[in-house]
Amino acid sequence: MENTLKRCSISNLTRQPSFRIQALEPSTLQLVFPKTLSLPIFTGSKVVHTDNCPLQILLVDKSSTGGHNQMLPSTLPYPIKIEIVVLDGDFPSGDGQIWTSQDFDNNVLKERTGKRPLLAGDSLIVSMRDGVAVAGEFEFTDNSSWIRSRKFRIGARVFASGSCNSHGVRIREAMTEAFVVKDHRGELYKKHHPPSLEDEVWRLEKIGKDGAFHKKLASEGIKTVQDLLKLSTANPLKLRKILGGMSDKIWNVTMKHARTCVMGNKHYIYKGNNFTITFNPICQVVKAMIDGRMYFTSDLTNIDRTYVQTMVSEAYTKWHTLEENQEVEGLINETALLTHGDMGNQYLNYHQQEMMISYQQNGFEQASSSYFGAPVEQGLQYCISESSSDGEYMPSKSFINSG
């Protein structure tokens, strides 16, 4: 009887290979994240790539890509399931190029006791077909301050019950760079890249919320990015005086950031007895009808600079009236005459005008600003210079034509 039972036990184990541990075949296949993450990351905010798109995972054959220089998807004859996980930022150790599946699994992080799962979202397990998988929307529920490294990584691995295991093929896991996850309260003070015209001005680099520069601007009625850019067009010296304690280096950083804002397609019309001038949202001239003649950007050199400066200054002081009564959408066909290029980039180019600030040894301050919204790449930039020696901002005779 005893011998019979032994034979049955051995026979049963032999007939059930699904319970046996099988060694995976060596493979050069690996999962990779082809793009970097958009940082910083806050709890409760969507995790996306730098192009604001959901995370993408590719399956590549390392033997044919020669590293990460060329990441072309490698296809399998069957779909697989990919799981998104959180890893300790200290993993992997050493040069960060070698790890086993067990090492990877051992460094997958779980939530703290009493907390929600670290990741929350639509789907943390996605299907991969034709070598490509796209993660759904997900977010972190906890910051990374509680682990020794104070950093997380996002990892991707073949799901434990996925079809890949049944084929016995080893697919190496993917992981992102290490990063800090901050509490969502930090989001309240986050700078915007790019900023919008409606953003409060402290969303710009080097202007802290309720800081000295923020208070100085607010005291002059400059509350939004649009307010700052309008003043930088109409009277750059006044803006520079308001921010008098700001160094040239910080000034350049702030203005460069401001000029990356998305302009949109709104225009504003200022009318007089013999003129109609169209402005973009930051008070730059787009076109002008003067004495029955239409002037586009390429023709604006034919207009007297003092006259144009006067029109810009008047329009700036009456901007609230233009917004209430003279705001229009579009004008794409007319704008196309200025660019002769990609329609999708027309409005983004209007604001890319240089502001030049210099300090003279005699104490005089000189500045110039673009009044005309011409695309930079065509070299059509016309600036009017102003100077001041006693706090009064008076127009000067100098005229800069950088075209």
C-alpha positions in Angstrom: 0.0 0.0 0.0 2.8 2.4 0.9 4.6 1.7 -2.4 1.4 2.3 -4.3 0.8 5.7 -2.7 4.4 6.8 -3.5 4.0 5.8 -7.1 0.7 7.8 -7.4 2.2 10.9 -5.8 5.1 10.9 -8.2 2.8 10.3 -11.2 0.4 13.2 -10.2 3.3 15.6 -9.9 4.6 14.6 -13.3 1.2 15.0 -15.0 0.7 18.6 -13.6 3.6 20.8 -15.0 1.6 24.0 -14.3 2.7 23.6 -10.7 6.4 23.4 -11.5 8.7 26.4 -11.7 10.1 26.8 -15.1 13.1 28.9 -15.9 12.4 31.7 -18.4 14.4 31.7 -21.6 17.1 34.3 -22.0 15.8 37.3 -23.9 16.8 40.8 -25.1 13.3 42.2 -24.9 12.7 45.1 -22.6 10.0 47.5 -21.7 11.0 51.2 -21.8 9.4 54.6 -21.2 10.4 56.5 -24.3 9.8 60.0 -22.8 10.6 61.7 -19.6 8.1 62.7 -17.0 6.6 66.1 -16.5 8.0 67.4 -13.2 7.4 68.4 -10.5 4.7 65.8 -9.5 2.1 66.5 -6.9 -0.3 64.2 -5.1 -3.7 64.3 -6.8 -2.3 65.5 -10.1 -2.2 63.5 -13.3 1.2 61.8 -14.1 2.1 62.6 -17.7 5.0 62.9 -20.0 6.7 66.3 -20.7 4.3 66.7 -23.7 1.4 66.5 -21.4 0.4 63.1 -22.9 -0.3 59.9 -20.9 2.6 57.6 -20.2 3.6 55.3 -23.0 5.4 52.0 -22.7 7.3 50.4 -25.6 8.6 46.9 -26.0 12.1 47.0 -27.6 14.7 44.5 -28.6 17.9 45.7 -27.0 20.0 43.6 -29.4 18.7 45.6 -32.4 18.3 49.1 -30.9 21.9 49.5 -29.7 20.7 51.1 -26.5 18.2 53.9 -26.0 19.3 55.9 -29.0 16.7 54.3 -31.3 13.6 52.9 -29.6 11.4 51.2 -32.2 8.6 49.0 -30.9 9.2 45.3 -31.1 6.1 43.2 -31.8 5.0 39.9 -30.3 2.5 37.5 -31.9 0.3 37.8 -28.9 -0.9 40.6 -26.6 0.5 41.0 -23.1 -0.6 42.8 -20.0 1.5 45.5 -18.5 1.3 46.6 -14.8 2.2 50.1 -13.6 3.9 50.1 -10.2 5.8 52.4 -7.8 9.5 51.7 -7.0 11.9 53.0 -4.4 14.0 55.8 -5.9 17.2 54.1 -4.6 16.6 51.1 -6.9 18.5 49.9 -8.7 21.9 50.2 -7.0 25.2 50.5 -8.7 25.2 51.6 -12.3 21.5 51.1 -12.5 21.6 48.8 -15.5 21.4 45.3 -14.0 18.6 43.8 -12.0 16.6 40.6 -11.8 12.9 40.2 -11.8 13.1 39.3 -8.2 15.1 42.4 -7.4 12.4 44.5 -9.2 9.5 42.9 -7.4 11.3 43.3 -4.0 11.5 47.1 -4.6 7.9 47.6 -5.5 6.4 49.9 -2.9 3.1 49.5 -1.2 1.1 52.2 0.6 1.7 53.1 4.2 -0.4 51.5 6.8 -3.8 53.1 6.9 -3.3 54.9 3.6 -4.9 54.4 0.2 -2.9 52.6 -2.6 0.0 54.7 -3.8 -1.4 55.0 -7.3 -5.1 55.7 -8.1 -6.5 55.8 -11.6 -8.5 54.4 -14.4 -6.3 51.4 -15.2 -2.9 50.5 -13.8 -2.9 47.3 -15.9 -3.0 47.9 -19.7 -2.8 45.8 -22.8 0.2 46.0 -25.0 -0.3 45.3 -28.7 2.2 45.8 -31.5 4.8 46.7 -29.0 3.0 49.8 -27.6 0.9 50.3 -24.5 -0.6 53.6 -23.2 -1.3 54.0 -19.5 -4.6 55.5 -18.4 -4.9 58.6 -16.2 -3.4 58.0 -12.7 -2.1 60.0 -9.8 -0.2 59.6 -6.6 -2.1 59.5 -3.4 0.9 60.0 -1.1 4.1 62.0 -1.2 7.6 60.4 -1.2 9.0 61.9 2.0 8.4 58.8 4.1 11.0 56.5 2.4 14.7 56.9 2.9 15.5 58.0 -0.6 12.6 60.5 -0.5 12.1 59.6 -4.2 9.9 57.3 -6.2 10.3 55.7 -9.6 7.5 54.5 -11.8 8.0 51.0 -13.1 6.3 48.8 -15.7 6.4 45.0 -15.7 4.6 42.2 -17.4 1.5 41.4 -15.2 2.0 38.3 -13.1 -1.0 36.5 -14.8 -0.3 37.9 -18.2 0.1 35.7 -21.3 3.8 36.4 -21.6 4.6 34.0 -18.7 2.9 31.1 -20.4 5.3 31.5 -23.3 8.4 31.5 -21.1 9.9 34.7 -22.5 11.7 37.0 -20.1 10.8 40.7 -20.7 12.9 43.1 -18.7 11.0 45.7 -16.7 10.9 49.5 -17.4 11.5 52.3 -15.0 11.6 56.1 -15.0 14.1 58.4 -13.5 13.8 59.0 -9.7 11.7 61.9 -8.7 10.1 63.6 -5.7 6.4 63.6 -5.2 5.2 66.6 -3.3 2.0 67.1 -1.3 -0.7 68.7 -3.4 -0.6 71.8 -1.3 2.6 72.7 -3.2 0.5 72.9 -6.3 -1.1 76.1 -5.0 2.3 77.8 -5.6 3.3 76.0 -8.7 4.6 78.0 -11.7 2.9 77.4 -15.0 4.8 76.4 -18.1 3.7 77.9 -20.3 1.6 80.5 -18.4 -1.7 81.7 -19.7 -2.6 85.3 -20.1 -5.2 85.0 -17.3 -2.7 83.6 -14.8 -1.9 85.7 -11.8 1.4 87.3 -12.3 3.1 85.4 -9.4 2.8 82.3 -11.6 5.8 83.7 -13.4 9.4 82.6 -12.5 11.1 84.8 -9.9 7.8 86.4 -8.7 6.8 84.8 -5.4 3.2 84.8 -4.3 2.7 87.7 -1.8 6.4 88.5 -2.2 7.9 92.0 -2.7 7.6 92.0 -6.6 4.1 90.6 -6.4 3.1 93.4 -4.1 4.7 96.1 -6.2 3.0 94.9 -9.3 -0.4 94.6 -7.5 -0.1 98.1 -6.2 0.1 99.3 -9.8 -2.9 97.2 -10.9 -0.7 94.6 -12.7 -2.4 91.4 -11.6 -2.1 89.0 -14.5 0.5 87.9 -17.0 -1.4 89.8 -19.7 -1.3 93.0 -17.6 2.5 92.6 -17.3 3.0 92.0 -21.0 0.7 94.9 -22.1 2.8 97.3 -19.9 6.0 95.8 -21.3 4.8 96.7 -24.8 3.3 100.1 -24.0 5.8 101.4 -21.4 8.6 99.0 -20.6 10.5 101.7 -18.6 7.6 102.1 -16.3 7.4 98.3 -15.7 11.2 98.3 -15.1 10.8 101.1 -12.6 8.0 99.2 -10.7 10.4 96.2 -10.5 13.4 98.5 -9.7 14.8 96.1 -7.1 14.9 93.2 -9.6 18.3 92.4 -11.0 18.8 92.2 -14.8 19.3 88.5 -14.6 16.1 87.9 -12.7 14.3 90.4 -15.0 15.4 88.4 -18.1 14.2 85.1 -16.6 10.8 86.6 -15.6 10.2 88.2 -19.0 11.4 85.2 -21.0 8.9 83.1 -19.0 6.1 85.6 -19.6 6.7 85.6 -23.3 6.1 81.9 -23.6 2.4 82.3 -22.8 -0.2 81.1 -25.3 -1.6 84.2 -27.1 -4.9 82.7 -28.3 -6.7 84.4 -31.2 -8.4 87.4 -29.7 -7.8 90.9 -31.1 -8.8 94.3 -30.0 -9.8 97.2 -32.2 -9.1 100.9 -31.4 -10.9 103.4 -33.6 -10.5 107.1 -34.1 -11.5 109.8 -36.7 -9.1 108.6 -39.3 -7.7 105.3 -38.1 -8.6 101.8 -37.0 -5.8 99.9 -35.3 -5.9 96.1 -34.5 -4.0 94.9 -31.5 -3.1 91.4 -30.2 -3.8 90.7 -26.5 -0.6 92.3 -25.3 -1.1 95.6 -27.0 1.1 94.9 -30.1 -0.1 96.3 -33.4 -1.2 93.6 -35.8 -2.5 95.9 -38.6 -3.7 99.5 -39.0 -6.1 101.4 -41.2 -5.0 105.0 -41.4 -6.6 107.6 -43.7 -8.2 104.8 -45.7 -5.0 102.9 -46.3 -4.4 99.4 -44.8 -1.0 98.7 -43.3 0.1 95.2 -42.3 3.2 94.4 -40.4 5.6 94.6 -43.3 4.2 98.1 -44.1 4.4 99.5 -40.6 7.8 101.2 -41.2 5.9 103.6 -43.4 3.9 104.9 -40.4 5.4 107.8 -38.3 6.8 106.2 -35.2 5.7 109.0 -32.9 2.1 108.6 -34.2 2.1 104.9 -33.6 3.6 105.3 -30.1 0.8 107.7 -29.3 -1.8 105.2 -30.6 -0.3 102.4 -28.5 -0.3 104.5 -25.4 -3.8 105.7 -25.9 -5.1 102.1 -26.5 -3.3 100.9 -23.4 -5.0 103.5 -21.2 -8.4 102.6 -22.7 -7.9 98.8 -22.8 -10.8 98.1 -20.6 -13.1 99.8 -23.1 -11.5 97.7 -25.9 -12.2 94.5 -24.0 -15.8 95.4 -23.4 -16.7 96.7 -26.8 -14.0 96.0 -29.4 -12.9 92.4 -28.8 -13.0 90.1 -31.8 -12.0 86.5 -32.5 -10.0 85.1 -35.3 -8.7 87.4 -38.2 -6.9 84.4 -39.4 -7.0 85.3 -43.1 -5.6 88.7 -42.4 -2.9 87.4 -40.1 -1.9 84.9 -42.7 -0.6 87.8 -44.9 1.9 88.4 -42.1 3.3 84.9 -41.7 3.0 83.0 -45.0 3.7 80.0 -42.8 2.2 77.4 -40.5 -1.3 78.5 -39.5 -0.9 76.7 -36.2 2.0 78.9 -35.2 0.8 82.3 -36.3 -0.5 83.6 -33.0 2.2 82.0 -30.9 4.7 84.1 -32.7 3.2 87.5 -32.0 4.5 87.8 -28.5 8.1 86.7 -29.3 9.5 90.2 -29.4 12.7 91.1 -27.6 12.8 93.7 -24.9 16.2 95.3 -24.4 17.2 97.0 -21.1 20.6 98.6 -20.5 21.9 100.9 -17.8 24.2 103.8 -18.7 27.0 105.0 -16.5 25.6 108.5 -16.3 22.5 107.2 -14.5 20.2 107.3 -17.6 18.0 104.3 -18.2 17.2 103.3 -21.7 14.7 100.7 -22.9 13.0 99.6 -26.0 9.9 97.5 -26.6 8.1 96.0 -29.6 4.9 97.7 -30.5 4.3 95.6 -33.6 3.3 92.0 -33.4 5.4 90.7 -36.3 6.8 87.1 -36.3 10.3 87.1 -35.1 11.5 84.6 -37.7 10.8 87.0 -40.5 13.0 89.7 -38.9 10.2 92.2 -38.8 10.7 93.8 -35.4 10.3 97.6 -34.9 11.1 99.1 -31.5 10.7 102.6 -30.1 13.2 103.7 -27.5 12.5 105.9 -24.5 14.9 107.4 -22.0 14.6 109.0 -18.6 16.9 110.9 -16.3 14.6 112.3 -13.7 11.8 109.8 -13.4 9.7 111.2 -16.2 9.4 108.9 -19.2 9.6 110.9 -22.3 9.8 109.6 -25.9 13.2 109.9 -27.5 14.0 110.4 -31.2 15.8 107.0 -31.5 14.1 104.4 -33.6 15.4 100.8 -33.8 14.7 98.7 -36.8 16.0 95.2 -36.1 14.6 93.9 -39.4 
